[in-house]
Amino acid sequence: MTSRQHDDDPAARSGPARRAVLAAGAAGAAVGAVALGPFSGTAFAARPGHPGRPPHPAQGAGAWHRYVQGPSSRTVRPARVLPDATTGDVRDADALLKPGGRPAVLTRPRPAAPPAWPDGTTAEASSAHAPNGGNDGNPRTYDAKNAIDGDPDTFWNDDTQGAYPDTLTITLPAAHTLPGVTVLSNADGVPTAFTVDTWDGGAWQRAATVTGNTAVQRPVPFAAPVTTTAVRITVTADQATPQGEFTRVNEVWPDVVPVVEPPSVTVDFGKVVVGYPRVRFAYASGNNPGVRLAFSESTKFLTTRSDFTRGDQAGDPGHGTDQFAVPAKGAEWRDDHRGYQAGDDASAPDKVYADGLHGFRYLRITLDALASDAPAAQPWGTVAVDSVSLDFTAYVGTPESYGGWFLSSDDELNRYWYAAAYTNELVTDHFRRDDVDPRNAYSPTLDGKLVLHDGAKRDRDPYVGDLAVSARTLYLTHVDAAEAARNVLADLADHQRADGWIPPASINNYTLPLFDYPLWWVTCSWDYVLYTGDRAYAAAYYPHLLKVLDTWYPSVTDSAGLLSKGLNGTSGYGDYAFLGRTGRVTYYNANYVQALKDAASLAGFLGHTSDAARWRDRADAVAKAVNAHLWDEAAGAYLDSATGAVRHAQDGNSIAITAGVADADRAGSALDHLDATTKTRYGNAFMDNDTLFGGASQRVYAFTSYPELVARFRTGRADSAIDQIRRTYGWMASHDPGITHWEGIGPGGSLYEDAYTSCAHGWSTGVLPALTNQLLGAVPTAPGFAEWAVRPCPPASLSWAEGQLPTPHGPLTVRWDREDGGGLTLTVHAPHGTRGSVAVPVDGAATRVRAGRTVVWDGRRARVKGVSGDGSYVTVTGLGPGTHTFTTGR
């Protein structure tokens, strides 16, 4: 850990840094003040011994602290060695868990040179992938000759993408007798089914058939030796890879070469972690033995290559692993540099490549080296490994760092809340050149700043759409790190295009064209101001808000007042999932309504009343147009798009409810439709059919599930919200890698993009704000929590819930309990400098509500000023700082 990283560590900040955040919030505390009601400053104390008292974090240490997942320090060590994953000659593998003692020793004899084809042998293929290059400037060629060049680091890559068969034909200069062949492939391009034919001078003859292959090195013996001048390999099936279906054959050897497993040992860190791996080597043989490190978030994709490296997106000099050449005297190697390592051979600087930072759960260390790395690294010898650890680079969330917390009578919900917090901590990190998405995402304006990346392992770029969820999660857990959201929002606004469009992220030098993300920038900006009270940010970026809402979005608005993708050259624009949607799309327009309302609130905060009124009017007009043009009466739900096949999406229907586009009848009907068409055992799918793309009705995004959860809580369907939470987050918690929340879930509950999937993604943490803001019921209603509201949504399955929200004025704590007689006790403790309202859930109009000993609602009408009821809630307004306890009963 560098000194700069330590100084900037949000978990270590105190004093002036924290006071700056609080001062920013206090700046807006007096804005929009209203006369307080009769409960101003009144503290209704909880009954003696009653569990509804507002707990201080220290009082909850024995209860909620045990759920916290963050490491106790920045040095993180593996939890166990996977015995079934150990291969070859490995002694004392468990020693990796006990640094300073006897080391684990990996030994591999010098392998014999593989057989070579006679000089003059040629190779052709029915297809070959076109060359490409990465940011390192090294061109890649994938043609057939790579399969016979004697270099296992190069390969033939077909170009069929699943349209098999595909053939590789090897022609010899003269007849040669073969006992068989050996096919050496890439871990991400293994042919699972293929045949081998030989040429008898007049026709091809079948020599072997292989099915169900999973081996990278596959010996294929013939029934009897064959004398031939040509060999043809026909691939009929391949494994699925993150990039599509390809065959990648590195070498075909003209003999049967037995597989000799290189020595490897795999350690498990117990959950996804992120940072710089550190390996301490005690000693090694004198031949520069190499090690290759493969990382994976799940055992399913734990192979001889990493599930993901940045090289996968920018050329692949490391061939899917990180390399190190171990000196004879040993070394402590910190894998913190993306690029070539000099090793012991300074004359060969372009060898021994490492990828640097990784997000992973499992780490496999193998005594091996790329053929191209000789002599700087050799694939044989002896390596003694004393210890393995990780220098954790992300936010270290400890019980002491949490400004907000949650606890309930349901252990599963508690675990999901803290799993979300930990997932978000993994993506709260500093922006560094070597660690971010290599697709031109590096930006000097973000360098060294704390940001919210999208994922821990990939893409590691701050996307504003992800902030719509991850920033709320951050504000409710570690508000002292709110600068991570501000840094992103400000930087994207600073790169606003001349026509008003705001980029979604720094990727592609801030040019990735997304249609929906400028709307998320508006909503996320209001969220940031609402939770922190940062008036300076609001004022500085208000002109950008004007430009995106009054210039760019009007340029893509049709005659009905609806956003229409395709106008003003936007047909090629994507969205959060790069979906091929065009024309009037409910999701875009419901988001537009929400953004206009949020912009109006921010304008009101700054005193721009005419702008606020204009945006509210436009929001109303767009909402009416959505209901007029995009409501499908037959289905009882909003259309995904007015163009093309009829389908109904989770995103548009949910946000239409949360943004207030849908009235109560439409909201209930839309949720009924989602219940009937999108339920799976691993959550609710984001489309109700497959007309957009195959498998859409089986794909679950926690990102778009979050607004559906909010919609269910807000419409009185708390039990269905809890059911959806259990199916979505319960599935991820019970499947490898466990704990952290996935970018997406695919058919059957799989990782939706196989190994490429990020298993720790900030946009999937919506269960946390849903439980705090909706189930517990506490939200800010004016910037910096100057005003707040508490409106719990207790599901039948819970007997109590409590928690704390960090605010610039101090903690806001809430607890509700169900009483044995069917009543409910709700206790709120509000900090000084704030005021708010409490909506107490009631079971029908006949329920009485007391504030302390005072009856404020007699079951029919209010008994004091500032109280109202609607049959579901009795709302008490004008509450000031202090403790307020309300009870219900007949």
N, C-alpha and C positions, 0 to 999 in steps of 0.2 A: 504493500500500500504506500503510495507516494504521499509526501507531506501535503500536497495540494488536495488530494482526495480526502485525507483526514480532516483538513481544515474545513472542507466543504461538506463534510458528512452531516446531513440534516439531523441524524439521530444524536450527534454530538453537540449540536448547536444549543446554546442557551443564552441568557442575558440579552445583549443588544439585538441579536438576530430575532429572537422571539418577540421582544418588545416592538420591533419594527412591524411585525405582522399585526400585533394587537393595535398598534397606533393607526395603522392603515384602516383597520376596521372601525376604530372609534371615530374616525373622521366623518363617517356617514351616520353616526348613531342618532343625531338629532334631526335628521332629514325627515320630513313628513310627519312630525309629531302630532298626536291627537290627544284630546282630553281623556284621561284615564277614568275608568269606571269605579264603582264602589269598592272593588277589591284591590285598588292600587296600594302597593306596599304592605298588604295584609299577608301574614304568614299563617296558613292553616297547618298546624303541626300534625304529623302522623300520630296515631294512637300509640301509647307506650308499648314497646315490644312488637309493634306491628311490622311485618316485613316490607310494607310499602314505603318505608322511609327512603328518601333519596340517597343512594349510596355514594360515598366518595370512592374514587378508584382504589385507595389503599384498603378500604373495607372489603372490596371485592377480590383482593389478591388471591385468596384461597379458592375462589370460584372461577373467575374468568381468566386469570393469568395462565392457567394450565392449558388453555386452548391456543395460546400464542405460538406461532410456528417459526418465527424468525430465529436465526442463530444467536448464541450468547456472545459471540465475538466474530470478528472478520475472518478468523482462521477456522475453516470448517473441515472436518475430517469425515471419511467414509464410515458408515455404520456397520458394514459387513462385507465379506468377500463372497461372491457367488460361486459355490463349489462346482455346480454343474457347468459353469462357463469357463472353468480352468482347463487349458489344453496343453499338451506337450510336457516337457521336462521342467516342472516348476516345484521348487522346494520351499516350504514354510510360507505359503501364500498368506496365511493369517497374520504374519509378521507385519504386513502393511498397515495393520490397525494399531500396532504398538511401536511407535517411533522410538528410536534409540536403542532398541534391542537387536536381536538377530535379524538380518535382512531376509527378504524373499529373494530367491535366486532363480533366474531363468537361464537355461542353457540350451544351446542349439549347435550341433556339429555343422561344419562347413558343408553345404549341400553340393551335390554333383551338378555339373553344368547340364542344363536340359539339352535334349537332342535338337539338332538343327536340320532344316531342309537343305537339300543339295543346292549348290550355286546354280543360279538360273531359274529357280522356281518362281512362279508368278501366282498372283491371286486376283480374282475378280469377284464382284458381288452384284446381286440383282438390284441392290440399292445401297446408298451410302449417305450418311448425314453430311450436309454441307459444312465446311469449316466455320469455326467461330472463334472469337477471341475475347479475352477478358481485359480487365483494367491493367493487368500486368504487361500487356502488349504482346504476349506470346500467342501466336496463332495455333489453333488446334485443327488437325486433320483427322478424319475418322474413316478413311477409305480401307479397302480390303487388304492392301499390302501390309498394314499394321499387324495383321494376324499372323504373319510369317517373318517379321523383321527381327525376331530374337529379343525384342525389348518388351517385357511384360507391362511397362508403363504406358504404352500406346495401345490403341484398340481400334478394331472395325466397329462402327456404329451404324446399324441399319437405319433406314429412314421410313419404315413402314407404319410406325405407331399403331401396331396391333393388326395391320392388314397382312397377316401372314398367309402363305409361306414366303420366306425370304431365303436366298441361297448365297453361300460362300463357296467358290470353286477354286481349288488349288491345283495348279498344273506343274508337273515336274519336267525337267529337261530330258529325262530318260526313265525307263521302267525302274521301279524301286519296290522292294518287298517290305510290306508294313504288317506288323503283328496287331496293329490297332493305332488309334490316335488318342491324344489327350486335349481336351478343350479347356482352356483357361479363360475365364470371363471376369467381368467386373461385378462386384456385389450388387450394384444397382442395374444390372442388365443380364442376369443369368438366364440362358435359354432353358425353359422348363421342359420342352419337348422338341426333339430334333432327330433326324435320321442322318446316317453316313453311308454314302454310295461310293463305289470305286468304278473306274472306267476299264472295261476289259478289251478295249480296242474297237468295239463296235456298239456297245450299249452300256448303260449304267447298271451296276449290280448292287443290290442292297447288302451292306456289310454289317450294319447295326442299327437298332432303333432304341432311342432313349426317351423315357417318359417320367414325369414326376421329379425331374432333376431340381435340386436346390443347391448343389455344390458349385462353388466358384471354380474349383479344379476338378474336372470330371474325366477320369480315364475311361476310354471306350475300347475294350479289347474286341477283336474280330474272332469269329468262331475258328478260323484258321488263318494263318498269314496269307496276305493277298499281294500279288505282284501287279503293280498298276502304274499308270502315268498321270492319273488325276484322281482327286478326292473331292467329293461334293458334300457339303453339310447343308441340310435344308431345315431351317427353323420353322416349327409349326406353332409354337406358343412360347410366350415369355412372361416373366413376372411383371406385375404392375410396379412402376416406379413413380416417385413424386412428379416427374416431368412427363409421364406418359409411358407407353409400352415401347421398349427398345430392346434389341439384343446388342450386347457390347462384348465382343470376343477379343481378348487381349492377345492370345496366342493359340495356335493349333500346333501341337508338337507331333512329329512323325514317329511316335512310339507310345507305349503304355507307361506313363510315369506315375508311380504310386504316390498317393497323397501323404505327405509327412507334415503333420500339424505343427506349426511353429508354436513355441511356448507362449502362452498368454494367461493373464490373470485379470479378472473383472471385479471392480469394487462398486458398491452400491452406497450412495450418499443418503438413502432413505426417502428422499423427495427431490424435486427439482431444485437445483441451486444455480447460481450464475456468478461468473468471475473468472479469475486467472488460475488455472490448475498449476499446482506446484508439486514436483516430484524430486525427492532426494535420493540420489544414487550413491551407494556406499563405495562401490568399485565396479570395474569392468575388465574384461580381457583387453589386450593391447591392440586389437585390430579395428578399433572404432565401431563396436557393435551398435546397431541402430535400434531404436524403439519407435513403434507407431502407436499413436493413441487414437482410439475411436470413442466417440461420445454419443450417447443416446438418451432421450427422455423416457423411452419404454423398452422393455426387453424384446418386444416384437421386432423392433428395428435395430437391435443390438447385433451388429455384424462386424465384418472386418473393416467396414468404413463407418464414419459418423453418420447419424441420421440427417445431419445438415452441417455444412460449413459455409462460410462466406464465399469460399472458392466455388461453391455450386452455382453462385449467381454471377461470378466474374471470372470464368475460366477456372481450372482446377489443378494448379501445380502440385497440390498435396495429395491428389487422387483420393480425397475423402478422409484422410487422416492427418494428424499432426505428427511431425517427425522430430527426433532428436538423436544426435550422435553422442554416445556416452564416452567420456574420456576414462582412461584406465584408473586414474586417481579418484574417480567419482565426481559428482557435481550436484549442486542444488539448482534445478532448472525451473524457472517460472515462465509458464507459457503465456506471456503477455505481449508478444510482438507478432503481428501478422506480416509474414514475409519469410524470406530465406534466412537460415541460420548459418553462420560461418563454420560451426563445429570445430574440429581440430585441423581442418584443411583450409587454411586461409586463401589458398590459391584457387579454391572453388567456391566462391561466395554464393553462386546461384544454385545451391543444393541444400537439401535438408529443410523442408518448408514446414512452417507451423502457422496455424490460423489464429492463435491468440485466445481471446475471450470465448467462453462457451457457456450456454445454458443447457443443463443436462441433469440426469439422475445417475446414470451408469457410465463408468469409464473402464474401457478395456485397454490394457497395456500389453503389447505384443513385441517380442524380440524379432524384429524384421526391419527391412529397409527397401526402398525403391531401388530397382536396378540402376536407374539413372543417377542415384546419389553416391555410387561408388566412385572413388575410394573414401569419400568423406564419411560415409556410413555403410556398414556391411550387415547383411541379413543373418549373421551367425556370430557365435562367441558366447560370452557369459556376461550377464548383467545382474548386479545385486541392487535391489530397491529397498531402501530403508523405510520410506514413508511416502504417503500420498495425501495431499490436502488441497484446499481451494482458498484462494484469497478472494473473499466475497466482496463484490464491488457495489452491490445495490444497497438500497436503504435497509439498515439493520433495525427491524421492528422488535423492540423488547417491551415488556409490560410498562416500563418507565417511559417509553417514548409514545405510548398510545394516549392521544388526547380524547379519543372517543372509544367506547366499548359497548358490547351487547351481551346479554345473557337471558336465557329463557328456560322454561321447564322442559324443553325439547333438546336433548343432547345433539341430535343430528343438525338442527338449525344452528346451534352454537358453533359446531365444527365447520359448517359451510361459511359462516360469517368470517371466522378467523382464517379459513383457507382463502377466501377472497382477499382479505387484508394482506396475507402473505404473497399471494399471486401478484397483487399490485405493488408490494414492496420490491419484488423481483424486477419490475419494469421501471421503478423509480431509480434512476441512475444518471451519471454524468455522460454527456455527449462527447465521445472521443473518436478521432479519425479512424483508428484501426478496428473499433468495435461496432461501428454502425453499418447499415446496409451499404454494400460497395457499389450499388447502382447509382452512382453520382448523388449520393445522399449527404455526403460530408458537407458541412457548411461552417465557415469560419465564424459566422455570427452566432452559432450555437456552441462552438467549441468550448469545452470545459464547464458548461452550464448544466445544472440539474434539470432533467427533463423527465417526462413520462413517455417512455418508448411504448411501442405497441406490444412487443413480445420480448421474452427474456433471451431466447436463442435467435429468433428472427421475427420481423425484419429488422428489429432494433432501429426504428426510425419513429419519431413522434408524429402520429397521425391525429388530426383534430377530431375525426369521428370517434376514435377510441376514447378520447378525453370525455366524450359525452357520458361515459360510464366510469372510466378509471379516475377521472378528476373528482367526481362525487365520492367515490370510494376513498380517495386520498383526503378530501376535506373532512370526512367523517372518522378518520383514523389518525392521520398525522398532519394536522393543519399547519404545523410549523414548516412542512415541506411544500406548501401551496405554491411557492415560487416555481416548482417544477411545471405546474400548469401554466402559470403566467408567462414563463420563458417561452413556451411553445406558442401560446396564443399571440404574444407580442411579435415573435419572430415571423410567424406566418403573415400577420397583418403588415409587417414591414416589407414583405415580398408581394404585396397586393399588386395585381396586374393593372395596367392603366384603365382598363374598362371596368374595374371594380371586382373582378373575380379574385378570390383568395385561394392560394394553393392548399392542398390537403396535407402536405408534408414536404420535407426537403428533398425527397427522392426526385431523380431526374432534374436536378437543379431547379426545384420548385415548379416543375411544369406538368406533373401528372394530371391529366384532365378528368376531374371528378365533378359530377353535377350536383351532388347533395352536400358535399363537405363544407362549402361556404355557409350553408345554413347551420351546420353544427358549430362553425366558428362563432356565429351570433349567439346561439344558445349556450355554448360553453363560456363565452365571455360574460353573459349574464350570471351563469352559475358561479363563476369565479368571484364576481363582484358581490353576489348575494351571500356567499359563504364567508368572504373575507372583508367586505366593505372597502375595497381598494378603490377609492375615488380617483386617485391619480391615473390608474390604468383606464378607468372608464372615460375620463376626460381626454386622455392622450389618444385613444383609439376610437373615439366617437366618429371622427371623420371617415374612418374606414368602414364603420357600420353604415353610415349614410350611403357610401359609395356602393357597397355590395347590395344593399336593399333597394336603393333608389336608382341605380344605374344598371348593374349587371342582371339582376333577376327580372326587372321589367323587360330586358332585351330578350328574354326567353319565355315571355308570357303571351298567351294567345288571346283571341278575341273574347273568350269567356272569362278571362281573368285568371286562368290556370297556368301554372308552369307546364311547359311542353318540351320534353327533350327532343332535340332535332332542330329547333329554331336557332337562329344565329350561329349556325355551324357546330351545334353540340351533338350531332348524331353519333359521333365517335366517343363521347364522354362516357365514363363509367360511373360506378357508385361504390358503396362499401364492399360489394361482392362482385363487381365488374359484371353485372347482370345485363343481358341484352334487352332492356326495357326501353320503349320509345313512347313518344307522345305524352298524353296526360296520364300520370302515374300517381296513385293515391298517396304512396309513401312520400314522394317529393312534395306534394301539395299540403299534406298534413304537417310535414316538417316545416313547411313555409309558414303555415298558420302559427305554429309554436314559435318560430324565430321572430315573426312580426310582433307577437305578444311580448316576447322577452325583450326585444328591442324597445318596445313602448315602455316597458318597466324601467329599462336602463335610461331611456330618455327622460322619464319622469324624475328619476333619481338626480339627474343633472340639471333639471329645470327646463328642458326643451319640451314644453307642453304641446306645442303645435305638431311637432314630429310624433310625439306619443299618440296624439289623437288620430293623426293621419294613418299611422301603422295599425292602430286598433281597428279603424274603419276598414282598412285593406284586409286585415285578418278576418273580419266578419264576412266581407265579400267573397274571399277565397273559400271560406268554410261553406258558405251557401252554394258556391259553384261546385265544390266537391260533392255535396249532398245532391245537387241537381244532375250532375253528369257522371258520377262515379259510383253511386249507390246501386247495387244489383238487388232489386226487389225480390227476384226469384230465389236467390241464395240467401237473402237476408244478411248481406255483408258487402263491404266495399270491394270493387274490382281492383285487381292489382294494376291493370292498365286498361284504358279505353281502346287500345289498339291490340289486335291479334286475338289469340285464343283466350277464352274466358278462364280466369283463375283468380284466386283471392289470397292475398299475402298476409302473413303475420305482421310485418312491419307497418304497412299502411293501415290495417284495421286497428292495430293497437295504438298507434300514435294518433289516429283520428279520435280515439277515445281520450287519451291523455291530454291532447291539445284542445279538447273541447269542441271538436268538429261534430262529433256524434252526440245526439241527444240521448236520453236514458233508454228509450226504446231501441234505437239503432245500436247503442253500445251493448245492450243485453243480447240482441240478435246476432251481432258480429261475434261476440264471445261464444255464443252457442254454436255458431258455424265453425269456429276454430276448434271447439271441443269435439265436434262431430267429424272433422276432417283431418286434423293435424296431430292428434295424440299418438305418441309412440311410448315405448317403455323407457326411453332415454330422453324424454322432453317433448316439446311441441315443435313440429316441423315449421319451416318458415314459408312454405307454399302448400296449398291444398291439392295440387296435382303436379304432373311432370311436363306440362306444356312448355315451360320455359327452358328446362334442360332435364335430361334423364336423372332420376334420383332426387329431384328437388323436394318431393313430398316426403323424403326420408332424411333430409338434412336439417339439423338443429343448430341454430346460432344462439348462444347465450346472449349475444349482443342485441338481437331483435326480440329475444324472449324477455329481456328486462322490461321494456315498455308494456308487454302483455301482463307481466306480473303486477306492475303498477296499476294497469287498467282493471285487473281483477280485484285488487284491494280497494280501489276507489269506488267500484260499483257494488261493493258489499259482498264480493265473492272471495272472501279471505280463505275459505277452505279449499277452493279450487286453485288459488295461488299457491298455497302450501303443497298441494298435490303436485303441481307443476314443478315447484322447487325440488321436491323429493325425487321426482323422476329425472330432472335435468342434472342437478348437482349431486344427487345420490349416485347417479350412474358414473359421473366423473370421479367421485370420491372412491368408488369401489372398483375402479379399473385403473390399471397401470397407466401413468406413474402415480396415481393417487394424489390427494390433497389439492393440487393446483387445478386451475380451470382452463379448459381447452379452448382454442380458437374456434373450433367447430366440430360437430359430431356428425358422422356420415351413416350410411345405411347399415343397419344392424347394430348400431352403437359404436362403430369404428372411428378411428381418427380420420377425419373427413378428407384429408389430403395425404394420407399415409405418413411416411416418415417426415415429410415436409411440414406437417401440421405443428404449430406451436402449442405446446401443452401447458404453457403458462402465459396467458394473454390477458392484458388489463381490461379489454373490452368485454370480457366474460364475467366480470366480478359484480354484476348487477344485483345478485342476491343480497349483498351487503347494504347498499342504499335502500333496497326494497324492504328489508327487515327493519332498518332504523327509521326510515322516513315514512313507511306505510304501516307495518305491523306494530312497531312501537309508536309511530305516528307523529314524530317531531320533525318540523321543517322550519327554515328561516322564511320569513315573509317580507323582510326589508333588508337592505344591504348590511352585512356584518352582524346579522342576528339582532339588529336594533329592535326588530319585531319578530315574533315567532308564533307558531301555532302547533298545538298538540292535538291530534285526532287519531287515536289508536284504532286499529282494525283487528280485534282479537279473534283468531280462528277457534273453532270448537275444540281442537286438539291440544291447545295450550292452556295451562292454568295460570301462568304468569309470564311476564317479560319485563326486563328493565335494561336501561342503558344510559349512555352519556354521549352528548354531542359537544365537541369543542367549539367554542365561539371566541371572538376577539375580546369578549367581556368576562370570560370564565365559563365553566361547564354548565350546560343545560342538562339536567337529569330527569328521567321519566321512569316510572314503574306503574304497571297495572297488575292487579290480582283479581282472580275470580274468588268470590266468597262461597262458602259451603251452601248458603241459602240461595244461591243464584245471582246475588248482586256482584258488584265490581267496585274495587277501590283503585283510584287513579291518583298518583302523587307526582307532582311536578315541582322541581326546584329550579328557579330562574335566576340568572346572575344579575347583579346590579347594572343599571344602565340599559335595561331591556324591558319590554312589555309584550304581552301576547294574549292569546286566547286558548282555551281548552274546550274541546268537544268531547263530552263524556258519552260513551256508547250506552244506549238504554234499550231495554227489551219492551218496546211499545210505549205509547204515550202515557200509560198509567204508572210508569216507573218514577219514583221520587229520586231527587238528587240533592245531596247535602254537601255543603262546603264546610268542613269541620262539623260543628253542631248546628249550623244554620241551614234550613231548607231553602234552596234556591229555585227548585222546581217541584211543584207538588203533585206532579203526574198529569196535570192539565194545563197549567200556566206558570209563568215566571212569578216568583215571589219577591224578587229584587231586580233592580235595574241592570241592564247589560246581559240578560240571560234570555235565550230563545230555544225553542225545541222544534223538531220536525218529525218525531216519531222514531227516528233511528239514533239521533244524537241530541243532547242538550248542550248548547254552546254558551260558555261563560267568557265574556270579553273584558278588556280593560285590566288585565292582571299585570301586576308589577313584579319586581324582584322578590325573592323569598320562596318559601315552601307553601304549596297549595295542595290540599288533599280533598278529593271528592269521593263520595260513596253513593252507590245506587241501591235501591230496594223498593219493595212495595209498601 
